[in-house]
Amino acid sequence: MVSQEDVIAVVLELLHTRGWRGVTTEAVARRTHISKKTLYQLFPSKDDLLETAL
């Protein structure tokens, strides 16, 4: 199972390599090998995800 910490690490990596626009829920889900549904179970919205990461 992917943890919130795993997802945050991917978000930070994407921010570093692709910039703000490169952090999409699709990209995060693909990189963590989870569905977008599972991603939204961990973080209710993209804003929550980004706020937690930053």
Gaussian input, Z-matrix of N, CA and C with variables (Angstrom, degrees):
# hf/3-21g

backbone

0 1
 N
 C     1     B1
 C     2     B2     1     A1
 N     3     B3     2     A2     1     D1
 C     4     B4     3     A3     2     D2
 C     5     B5     4     A4     3     D3
 N     6     B6     5     A5     4     D4
 C     7     B7     6     A6     5     D5
 C     8     B8     7     A7     6     D6
 N     9     B9     8     A8     7     D7
 C    10    B10     9     A9     8     D8
 C    11    B11    10    A10     9     D9
 N    12    B12    11    A11    10    D10
 C    13    B13    12    A12    11    D11
 C    14    B14    13    A13    12    D12
 N    15    B15    14    A14    13    D13
 C    16    B16    15    A15    14    D14
 C    17    B17    16    A16    15    D15
 N    18    B18    17    A17    16    D16
 C    19    B19    18    A18    17    D17
 C    20    B20    19    A19    18    D18
 N    21    B21    20    A20    19    D19
 C    22    B22    21    A21    20    D20
 C    23    B23    22    A22    21    D21
 N    24    B24    23    A23    22    D22
 C    25    B25    24    A24    23    D23
 C    26    B26    25    A25    24    D24
 N    27    B27    26    A26    25    D25
 C    28    B28    27    A27    26    D26
 C    29    B29    28    A28    27    D27
 N    30    B30    29    A29    28    D28
 C    31    B31    30    A30    29    D29
 C    32    B32    31    A31    30    D30
 N    33    B33    32    A32    31    D31
 C    34    B34    33    A33    32    D32
 C    35    B35    34    A34    33    D33
 N    36    B36    35    A35    34    D34
 C    37    B37    36    A36    35    D35
 C    38    B38    37    A37    36    D36
 N    39    B39    38    A38    37    D37
 C    40    B40    39    A39    38    D38
 C    41    B41    40    A40    39    D39
 N    42    B42    41    A41    40    D40
 C    43    B43    42    A42    41    D41
 C    44    B44    43    A43    42    D42
 N    45    B45    44    A44    43    D43
 C    46    B46    45    A45    44    D44
 C    47    B47    46    A46    45    D45
 N    48    B48    47    A47    46    D46
 C    49    B49    48    A48    47    D47
 C    50    B50    49    A49    48    D48
 N    51    B51    50    A50    49    D49
 C    52    B52    51    A51    50    D50
 C    53    B53    52    A52    51    D51
 N    54    B54    53    A53    52    D52
 C    55    B55    54    A54    53    D53
 C    56    B56    55    A55    54    D54
 N    57    B57    56    A56    55    D55
 C    58    B58    57    A57    56    D56
 C    59    B59    58    A58    57    D57
 N    60    B60    59    A59    58    D58
 C    61    B61    60    A60    59    D59
 C    62    B62    61    A61    60    D60
 N    63    B63    62    A62    61    D61
 C    64    B64    63    A63    62    D62
 C    65    B65    64    A64    63    D63
 N    66    B66    65    A65    64    D64
 C    67    B67    66    A66    65    D65
 C    68    B68    67    A67    66    D66
 N    69    B69    68    A68    67    D67
 C    70    B70    69    A69    68    D68
 C    71    B71    70    A70    69    D69
 N    72    B72    71    A71    70    D70
 C    73    B73    72    A72    71    D71
 C    74    B74    73    A73    72    D72
 N    75    B75    74    A74    73    D73
 C    76    B76    75    A75    74    D74
 C    77    B77    76    A76    75    D75
 N    78    B78    77    A77    76    D76
 C    79    B79    78    A78    77    D77
 C    80    B80    79    A79    78    D78
 N    81    B81    80    A80    79    D79
 C    82    B82    81    A81    80    D80
 C    83    B83    82    A82    81    D81
 N    84    B84    83    A83    82    D82
 C    85    B85    84    A84    83    D83
 C    86    B86    85    A85    84    D84
 N    87    B87    86    A86    85    D85
 C    88    B88    87    A87    86    D86
 C    89    B89    88    A88    87    D87
 N    90    B90    89    A89    88    D88
 C    91    B91    90    A90    89    D89
 C    92    B92    91    A91    90    D90
 N    93    B93    92    A92    91    D91
 C    94    B94    93    A93    92    D92
 C    95    B95    94    A94    93    D93
 N    96    B96    95    A95    94    D94
 C    97    B97    96    A96    95    D95
 C    98    B98    97    A97    96    D96
 N    99    B99    98    A98    97    D97
 C   100   B100    99    A99    98    D98
 C   101   B101   100   A100    99    D99
 N   102   B102   101   A101   100   D100
 C   103   B103   102   A102   101   D101
 C   104   B104   103   A103   102   D102
 N   105   B105   104   A104   103   D103
 C   106   B106   105   A105   104   D104
 C   107   B107   106   A106   105   D105
 N   108   B108   107   A107   106   D106
 C   109   B109   108   A108   107   D107
 C   110   B110   109   A109   108   D108
 N   111   B111   110   A110   109   D109
 C   112   B112   111   A111   110   D110
 C   113   B113   112   A112   111   D111
 N   114   B114   113   A113   112   D112
 C   115   B115   114   A114   113   D113
 C   116   B116   115   A115   114   D114
 N   117   B117   116   A116   115   D115
 C   118   B118   117   A117   116   D116
 C   119   B119   118   A118   117   D117
 N   120   B120   119   A119   118   D118
 C   121   B121   120   A120   119   D119
 C   122   B122   121   A121   120   D120
 N   123   B123   122   A122   121   D121
 C   124   B124   123   A123   122   D122
 C   125   B125   124   A124   123   D123
 N   126   B126   125   A125   124   D124
 C   127   B127   126   A126   125   D125
 C   128   B128   127   A127   126   D126
 N   129   B129   128   A128   127   D127
 C   130   B130   129   A129   128   D128
 C   131   B131   130   A130   129   D129
 N   132   B132   131   A131   130   D130
 C   133   B133   132   A132   131   D131
 C   134   B134   133   A133   132   D132
 N   135   B135   134   A134   133   D133
 C   136   B136   135   A135   134   D134
 C   137   B137   136   A136   135   D135
 N   138   B138   137   A137   136   D136
 C   139   B139   138   A138   137   D137
 C   140   B140   139   A139   138   D138
 N   141   B141   140   A140   139   D139
 C   142   B142   141   A141   140   D140
 C   143   B143   142   A142   141   D141
 N   144   B144   143   A143   142   D142
 C   145   B145   144   A144   143   D143
 C   146   B146   145   A145   144   D144
 N   147   B147   146   A146   145   D145
 C   148   B148   147   A147   146   D146
 C   149   B149   148   A148   147   D147
 N   150   B150   149   A149   148   D148
 C   151   B151   150   A150   149   D149
 C   152   B152   151   A151   150   D150
 N   153   B153   152   A152   151   D151
 C   154   B154   153   A153   152   D152
 C   155   B155   154   A154   153   D153
 N   156   B156   155   A155   154   D154
 C   157   B157   156   A156   155   D155
 C   158   B158   157   A157   156   D156
 N   159   B159   158   A158   157   D157
 C   160   B160   159   A159   158   D158
 C   161   B161   160   A160   159   D159

   B1=1.4606
   B2=1.5283
   B3=1.2758
   B4=1.4581
   B5=1.5273
   B6=1.3079
   B7=1.4646
   B8=1.5319
   B9=1.3152
   B10=1.4623
   B11=1.5312
   B12=1.3170
   B13=1.4618
   B14=1.5333
   B15=1.3299
   B16=1.4641
   B17=1.5272
   B18=1.3156
   B19=1.4568
   B20=1.5259
   B21=1.3152
   B22=1.4682
   B23=1.5209
   B24=1.3146
   B25=1.4684
   B26=1.5291
   B27=1.3144
   B28=1.4684
   B29=1.5293
   B30=1.3187
   B31=1.4618
   B32=1.5302
   B33=1.3116
   B34=1.4623
   B35=1.5267
   B36=1.3195
   B37=1.4697
   B38=1.5280
   B39=1.3173
   B40=1.4652
   B41=1.5228
   B42=1.3200
   B43=1.4667
   B44=1.5238
   B45=1.3001
   B46=1.4615
   B47=1.5339
   B48=1.3275
   B49=1.4585
   B50=1.5225
   B51=1.3341
   B52=1.4685
   B53=1.5229
   B54=1.3321
   B55=1.4569
   B56=1.5205
   B57=1.3197
   B58=1.4584
   B59=1.5218
   B60=1.3288
   B61=1.4666
   B62=1.5184
   B63=1.3053
   B64=1.4523
   B65=1.5125
   B66=1.3197
   B67=1.4648
   B68=1.5288
   B69=1.3161
   B70=1.4616
   B71=1.5268
   B72=1.3106
   B73=1.4614
   B74=1.5228
   B75=1.3116
   B76=1.4714
   B77=1.5297
   B78=1.3273
   B79=1.4721
   B80=1.5272
   B81=1.3181
   B82=1.4675
   B83=1.5244
   B84=1.3175
   B85=1.4682
   B86=1.5282
   B87=1.3197
   B88=1.4664
   B89=1.5243
   B90=1.3247
   B91=1.4673
   B92=1.5240
   B93=1.3187
   B94=1.4665
   B95=1.5282
   B96=1.3292
   B97=1.4694
   B98=1.5230
   B99=1.3423
   B100=1.4647
   B101=1.5268
   B102=1.3082
   B103=1.4584
   B104=1.5279
   B105=1.3262
   B106=1.4612
   B107=1.5274
   B108=1.3233
   B109=1.4643
   B110=1.5291
   B111=1.3265
   B112=1.4648
   B113=1.5279
   B114=1.3197
   B115=1.4710
   B116=1.5219
   B117=1.3395
   B118=1.4685
   B119=1.5294
   B120=1.3190
   B121=1.4649
   B122=1.5274
   B123=1.3307
   B124=1.4613
   B125=1.5273
   B126=1.3245
   B127=1.4617
   B128=1.5265
   B129=1.3300
   B130=1.4654
   B131=1.5287
   B132=1.3332
   B133=1.4631
   B134=1.5250
   B135=1.3203
   B136=1.4683
   B137=1.5298
   B138=1.3151
   B139=1.4703
   B140=1.5190
   B141=1.3300
   B142=1.4799
   B143=1.5241
   B144=1.3146
   B145=1.4553
   B146=1.5181
   B147=1.3219
   B148=1.4602
   B149=1.5282
   B150=1.3231
   B151=1.4641
   B152=1.5311
   B153=1.3157
   B154=1.4645
   B155=1.5227
   B156=1.3243
   B157=1.4603
   B158=1.5280
   B159=1.3147
   B160=1.4663
   B161=1.5021
   A1=109.40
   A2=115.65
   A3=122.47
   A4=108.61
   A5=116.13
   A6=120.60
   A7=110.17
   A8=114.95
   A9=119.56
   A10=110.36
   A11=116.74
   A12=121.09
   A13=110.79
   A14=117.20
   A15=121.10
   A16=110.67
   A17=115.56
   A18=120.80
   A19=110.19
   A20=116.92
   A21=121.05
   A22=110.71
   A23=117.49
   A24=120.93
   A25=110.59
   A26=116.87
   A27=120.79
   A28=110.16
   A29=117.45
   A30=121.04
   A31=110.30
   A32=116.81
   A33=120.38
   A34=111.31
   A35=116.43
   A36=120.45
   A37=110.46
   A38=116.76
   A39=120.48
   A40=111.63
   A41=116.97
   A42=119.98
   A43=110.55
   A44=116.22
   A45=121.30
   A46=111.84
   A47=116.77
   A48=119.71
   A49=114.52
   A50=117.52
   A51=120.36
   A52=114.80
   A53=115.99
   A54=118.64
   A55=111.96
   A56=114.32
   A57=122.37
   A58=112.26
   A59=117.72
   A60=121.35
   A61=112.77
   A62=117.71
   A63=121.40
   A64=114.05
   A65=115.89
   A66=119.90
   A67=108.09
   A68=114.79
   A69=120.72
   A70=108.54
   A71=115.92
   A72=118.14
   A73=110.01
   A74=116.40
   A75=120.33
   A76=110.53
   A77=117.26
   A78=121.04
   A79=111.32
   A80=116.85
   A81=120.70
   A82=110.10
   A83=116.76
   A84=120.30
   A85=110.64
   A86=116.67
   A87=120.07
   A88=110.63
   A89=117.33
   A90=121.36
   A91=113.12
   A92=116.70
   A93=119.76
   A94=111.94
   A95=115.88
   A96=122.23
   A97=112.41
   A98=114.90
   A99=120.46
   A100=108.33
   A101=116.36
   A102=120.14
   A103=109.56
   A104=115.21
   A105=118.11
   A106=110.66
   A107=116.87
   A108=120.53
   A109=110.07
   A110=116.79
   A111=120.55
   A112=110.69
   A113=116.37
   A114=120.35
   A115=110.37
   A116=116.23
   A117=119.75
   A118=112.52
   A119=117.96
   A120=119.41
   A121=110.09
   A122=116.41
   A123=120.49
   A124=111.63
   A125=116.15
   A126=123.02
   A127=107.92
   A128=118.46
   A129=121.39
   A130=115.29
   A131=117.34
   A132=119.54
   A133=109.16
   A134=115.16
   A135=119.33
   A136=109.49
   A137=116.64
   A138=119.62
   A139=111.44
   A140=116.96
   A141=120.54
   A142=111.04
   A143=115.41
   A144=120.30
   A145=111.34
   A146=116.65
   A147=120.94
   A148=111.49
   A149=116.61
   A150=120.13
   A151=110.99
   A152=116.44
   A153=120.65
   A154=111.08
   A155=116.28
   A156=120.79
   A157=111.96
   A158=115.29
   A159=118.93
   A160=111.76
   D1=138.90
   D2=178.52
   D3=-82.35
   D4=134.19
   D5=179.56
   D6=-94.78
   D7=166.87
   D8=175.73
   D9=-60.22
   D10=-35.49
   D11=179.83
   D12=-64.71
   D13=-37.77
   D14=176.84
   D15=-62.58
   D16=-43.18
   D17=-179.84
   D18=-65.36
   D19=-43.70
   D20=179.05
   D21=-60.45
   D22=-40.87
   D23=178.51
   D24=-60.40
   D25=-40.55
   D26=178.31
   D27=-66.90
   D28=-42.68
   D29=178.83
   D30=-59.21
   D31=-45.77
   D32=-179.48
   D33=-65.17
   D34=-37.78
   D35=176.79
   D36=-64.00
   D37=-44.96
   D38=178.83
   D39=-63.91
   D40=-40.36
   D41=176.39
   D42=-59.31
   D43=-42.63
   D44=-178.27
   D45=-68.32
   D46=-42.04
   D47=-174.34
   D48=-91.01
   D49=-31.99
   D50=-174.70
   D51=-115.45
   D52=-12.39
   D53=-176.89
   D54=82.81
   D55=179.63
   D56=-174.07
   D57=-56.05
   D58=-44.68
   D59=-177.37
   D60=-71.25
   D61=-17.82
   D62=179.76
   D63=-80.52
   D64=-9.44
   D65=179.69
   D66=-92.19
   D67=90.28
   D68=176.51
   D69=-110.98
   D70=156.75
   D71=178.70
   D72=-63.27
   D73=-34.27
   D74=177.84
   D75=-62.88
   D76=-45.73
   D77=-179.66
   D78=-65.01
   D79=-41.61
   D80=179.89
   D81=-65.20
   D82=-46.00
   D83=179.73
   D84=-62.14
   D85=-43.46
   D86=-179.22
   D87=-62.76
   D88=-45.27
   D89=-177.79
   D90=-67.56
   D91=-29.28
   D92=-179.38
   D93=-95.33
   D94=-1.62
   D95=178.32
   D96=60.95
   D97=40.92
   D98=175.01
   D99=-128.44
   D100=165.20
   D101=176.44
   D102=-80.00
   D103=160.82
   D104=176.06
   D105=-64.03
   D106=-31.17
   D107=177.05
   D108=-60.75
   D109=-45.24
   D110=178.15
   D111=-64.50
   D112=-39.78
   D113=177.60
   D114=-58.75
   D115=-43.94
   D116=179.97
   D117=-72.03
   D118=-18.77
   D119=172.52
   D120=-73.53
   D121=-32.48
   D122=178.25
   D123=-78.92
   D124=-37.96
   D125=-179.22
   D126=-134.99
   D127=115.00
   D128=-173.89
   D129=-60.03
   D130=-23.88
   D131=179.48
   D132=-150.84
   D133=164.31
   D134=177.49
   D135=-63.41
   D136=-37.22
   D137=177.58
   D138=-59.71
   D139=-43.18
   D140=177.18
   D141=-61.46
   D142=-40.96
   D143=178.86
   D144=-61.62
   D145=-49.26
   D146=-178.44
   D147=-67.84
   D148=-39.25
   D149=178.72
   D150=-62.16
   D151=-42.06
   D152=178.81
   D153=-66.21
   D154=-39.75
   D155=-179.04
   D156=-66.67
   D157=-35.65
   D158=-177.08
   D159=-93.74

